[in-house]
């Protein structure tokens, strides 16, 4: 007869599997990141994680912690950032511990901080509530994207035909105006080649924002912390 107080094989095996997974994850964390050289070739260098961009990640997903951040300074003083962000641990369906999921954000700075505006890919649910969507009279854009903005007049002023025409060239990309930055986001680790394309997309949007929008709706990006508690993404000197 089995001893009820004896060790349970199932419990021992589960503990072994958990320990094995932790050891593998620890070993993998010390593997060299093969993305370093491609990022250097793109002109990026590793930077301390930016608190404001981490807050944007937490709002888009949920609070987690930064894994790494890279920065690049354009000649026109526009700053590009790539943030890799770790979300809290999940459990797989079989009960084994899964590694923390990874997401990443790519951003470029603007000359002024603007009100929030979010452009997401359309879905069946969003199409169901399309009557509440912002129609811009641009069929390709209206069919592909859903726009969220608290100020419709501002949204229409920013989303002019040059911006819309450019955005539909990157139909898979969701993006938002967050303070003085344009930000796009995606699940998984960043891929340098895709980072380059996303930067092209964001920089193209930034270049096409009408000067009147920056003048009428923008505010300086150098506000003191007391006036701007969120903090804004700084340039790299």
MIKOLZA-206187 format. One line per field, with one value per residue (C-alpha): residue number from 0; x, y, z. Coordinates in pm, 1 decimal. Each point is the difference from the previous one (the first is absolute). Example, Ala and Ser with C-alpha at 12.3 -4.5 7.8 and 13.67 -1.06 7.14 Angstrom:
n <- [0, 1]
u <- [1230.0, 137.0]
v <- [-450.0, 344.0]
w <- [780.0, -66.0]
END
This chain:
n <- [0, 1, 2, 3, 4, 5, 6, 7, 8, 9, 10, 11, 12, 13, 14, 15, 16, 17, 18, 19, 20, 21, 22, 23, 24, 25, 26, 27, 28, 29, 30, 31, 32, 33, 34, 35, 36, 37, 38, 39, 40, 41, 42, 43, 44, 45, 46, 47, 48, 49, 50, 51, 52, 53, 54, 55, 56, 57, 58, 59, 60, 61, 62, 63, 64, 65, 66, 67, 68, 69, 70, 71, 72, 73, 74, 75, 76, 77, 78, 79, 80, 81, 82, 83, 84, 85, 86, 87, 88, 89, 90, 91, 92, 93, 94, 95, 96, 97, 98, 99, 100, 101, 102, 103, 104, 105, 106, 107, 108, 109, 110, 111, 112, 113, 114, 115, 116, 117, 118, 119, 120, 121, 122, 123, 124, 125, 126, 127, 128, 129, 130, 131, 132, 133, 134, 135, 136, 137, 138, 139, 140, 141, 142, 143, 144, 145, 146, 147, 148, 149, 150, 151, 152, 153, 154, 155, 156, 157, 158, 159, 160, 161, 162, 163, 164, 165, 166, 167, 168, 169, 170, 171, 172, 173, 174, 175, 176, 177, 178, 179, 180, 181, 182, 183, 184, 185, 186, 187, 188, 189, 190, 191, 192, 193, 194, 195, 196, 197, 198, 199, 200, 201, 202, 203, 204, 205, 206, 207, 208, 209, 210, 211, 212, 213, 214, 215, 216, 217, 218, 219, 220, 221, 222, 223, 224, 225, 226, 227, 228, 229, 230, 231, 232, 233, 234, 235, 236]
u <- [0.0, 136.4, 106.0, -235.7, 278.1, 260.1, 113.2, -245.4, 164.6, -218.9, 102.6, 369.6, -23.3, -183.0, 268.2, 274.1, -160.5, -38.7, 365.5, 112.9, -194.8, 148.7, 354.3, -58.0, -145.3, 301.8, 243.6, -186.8, 10.6, 381.6, 1.1, 145.0, -268.7, 61.5, -198.3, 274.2, 202.7, -301.2, -118.6, 343.9, -5.0, -333.9, 163.4, -161.3, 173.6, -129.6, -142.8, -151.0, -373.5, -206.6, -262.0, -255.5, 21.8, -32.5, -321.0, -129.3, 76.7, -183.9, -305.2, -1.7, 42.9, 39.3, 267.2, 322.0, 365.6, 239.5, 235.3, 215.4, -18.9, 184.1, 21.6, 85.7, 36.0, -107.9, 188.6, -312.5, -0.5, -282.5, 67.0, -87.6, -39.7, -52.9, -119.5, -30.2, -236.3, -69.6, -354.3, -75.7, 49.0, -280.7, -86.7, -31.2, -315.1, 182.7, 98.6, 366.5, 153.0, 36.8, 258.7, -122.6, -146.9, 192.9, -137.0, 177.2, -64.8, 159.0, -28.2, 114.6, -23.2, -194.6, 91.4, -292.2, -219.4, -346.1, -332.0, -46.8, -114.0, 4.7, -26.4, -64.2, -64.1, -367.8, -172.8, -343.0, -90.7, 114.2, -184.4, -313.6, 24.1, 117.5, -276.7, 201.8, 322.4, 155.1, -56.6, 257.4, -129.5, 307.5, -138.4, 324.1, 85.4, -354.2, -26.0, 337.3, 12.4, -194.1, 74.2, -33.5, 34.8, -172.1, 11.0, -152.1, 102.2, 361.7, -15.3, -131.1, 263.5, 280.3, -136.4, 17.8, 29.1, 384.3, 2.5, -280.2, 161.7, 325.7, -164.9, -178.2, 339.4, 58.6, -335.0, 136.5, 130.6, -197.7, 120.1, -84.7, 96.5, 128.8, 122.2, 285.9, 36.7, -148.3, -2.5, -70.6, -9.9, 3.0, 27.2, 328.2, 363.7, 88.6, 161.5, 254.0, -122.7, -358.4, 115.0, 146.8, -330.5, -200.5, 231.3, -52.2, -376.2, 5.4, 244.3, -220.6, -303.6, 196.4, 119.0, -358.0, -164.7, -110.8, 199.1, -332.6, -74.6, 333.1, -65.4, -365.5, -2.3, 361.7, 169.1, 372.6, 182.3, 220.1, -266.9, 126.7, -75.9, -261.4, -192.1, 56.0, 7.3, 5.2, 332.9, 74.8, 249.7, 318.3, 241.3, 342.5, 279.5]
v <- [0.0, 340.8, 230.0, 303.6, 210.7, -117.8, 207.9, 23.5, -84.0, 250.7, 279.6, -85.8, -5.6, 334.1, 154.2, -143.8, 137.0, 344.0, -2.0, -111.3, 279.8, 257.6, -124.4, 11.6, 351.0, 109.7, -143.6, 159.7, 338.2, -7.8, -81.3, 283.2, 197.1, -55.0, 316.3, 228.1, 21.2, 66.8, 269.2, 163.1, -2.2, 183.2, 263.4, -109.8, -18.6, -143.2, 258.5, -9.3, -77.2, 316.0, 31.8, 170.0, -269.2, -267.8, 169.8, -7.8, -375.0, -55.6, 184.8, -192.8, -338.1, -19.6, 96.4, -193.5, 89.7, 111.3, -255.6, 226.6, 324.1, 129.4, 358.7, 178.3, 372.6, 129.2, 299.1, 214.8, -71.1, -251.3, -284.8, -363.2, -255.8, -376.5, -136.0, -369.9, -54.8, -303.9, -69.0, -198.7, -378.4, -210.1, -365.2, -242.5, -208.8, -309.1, 190.9, 40.1, 339.0, 191.5, 264.4, 359.0, 115.1, 268.6, 299.1, 291.0, 362.9, 217.8, 377.9, 322.9, 340.6, 299.9, 368.4, 54.2, -204.3, -60.2, -124.8, -378.6, -173.3, -375.2, -179.2, -376.0, -270.1, -56.0, -315.7, -156.7, 142.4, 347.3, -32.3, -87.5, 334.4, 186.1, 254.6, 134.0, 11.2, 310.2, -4.2, 203.5, -46.4, -206.0, -344.5, -196.2, 152.3, -16.1, -368.7, -91.7, 197.3, 110.7, 345.2, 100.2, 365.0, 214.2, 304.9, -67.7, 337.8, -66.2, -353.2, 128.3, 272.5, -253.5, -280.7, 186.3, -181.4, -4.6, -174.4, -238.5, -89.5, -77.6, -199.7, -240.2, -102.6, -158.1, -169.1, -242.9, 277.8, 144.6, 329.5, 283.9, 352.7, -19.3, 333.3, 113.6, -338.0, -220.1, -357.3, -336.2, -331.4, -375.9, -330.9, -189.4, 104.4, 273.6, -94.2, 255.8, -15.2, 61.7, 279.5, 174.6, -22.2, 119.0, 298.1, 81.6, -11.5, 214.8, 254.6, 30.5, 73.0, 254.3, 176.5, 25.2, 143.6, 350.6, 284.3, 158.1, -301.4, 37.4, 373.3, -15.4, -316.5, -51.2, 94.6, 23.4, -322.6, 170.5, 54.2, -29.2, -335.3, 163.0, 110.0, -326.1, -283.6, -270.4, 115.3, 16.0, -196.8, 208.4, 38.3, -158.1, 252.9]
w <- [0.0, -93.9, 279.9, -17.7, 151.3, -251.4, -297.4, -288.0, -336.8, -181.6, 233.5, -31.9, -380.4, -8.2, 221.7, -221.6, -316.1, 160.9, 112.5, -347.1, -168.4, 237.6, -71.0, -377.7, 25.9, 208.2, -253.4, -288.5, 174.2, -29.5, -371.2, -210.3, -179.6, -372.0, -73.4, 132.1, -320.9, -227.8, 241.6, 0.7, -380.2, 14.8, 222.3, 327.6, 336.6, 324.9, 240.3, 348.0, -22.0, -23.1, 274.0, -223.7, -267.4, 270.0, 114.6, -356.8, -13.8, 328.6, -132.8, -327.9, 169.3, 378.9, 253.5, -44.6, -18.2, -273.2, -148.0, -215.5, -194.6, -303.7, -119.7, -323.0, -68.8, -340.0, -142.1, 38.0, 378.0, -25.4, 242.7, -68.7, 277.0, 4.3, 334.1, 76.5, 292.0, 219.7, 118.9, 319.3, 2.6, -140.8, 59.9, -288.2, -18.7, 131.2, 310.9, -88.6, 44.1, -325.1, -62.2, 21.5, -330.9, -180.7, -189.5, -161.1, -85.1, -267.0, 28.2, -161.0, 159.9, -125.0, 26.3, 240.1, 231.0, -146.9, 140.7, -3.9, -316.3, -69.7, -334.2, 28.0, -256.7, -68.3, 121.7, -25.5, 339.5, -100.8, -329.1, 199.1, 181.2, -309.1, 45.0, 294.1, -198.8, -148.3, -376.7, -189.0, -353.6, -95.3, -84.7, 23.2, 338.6, 137.0, -97.1, 148.7, 323.8, 303.9, 144.4, 365.2, 98.4, 260.9, -229.4, -342.5, -140.0, 95.6, -145.4, -333.8, -6.0, 53.0, -217.6, -327.9, -337.7, -4.4, 341.9, -102.1, -332.3, 178.9, 281.5, -235.4, -135.0, 343.1, 61.6, 258.8, 224.7, 289.5, 137.6, 232.2, 90.1, 357.3, 134.0, -219.8, -170.7, -267.6, 129.9, -158.5, 184.7, -66.4, 183.4, 25.5, -19.0, -244.1, -332.5, -129.3, -361.6, 111.6, 231.7, -302.8, -187.9, 300.0, 39.6, -366.4, 57.5, 315.0, -140.7, -308.0, 216.1, 204.9, -317.0, -128.7, 312.3, -99.9, 153.4, 101.0, 224.1, 180.6, 35.5, 110.1, 211.7, 101.6, 322.0, 78.1, 82.8, 257.3, 266.9, 359.0, 171.0, 223.6, -308.9, -184.7, 257.5, -269.0, -137.6, -371.0, -204.8, -10.8, -285.3, 27.8, 17.9]
END
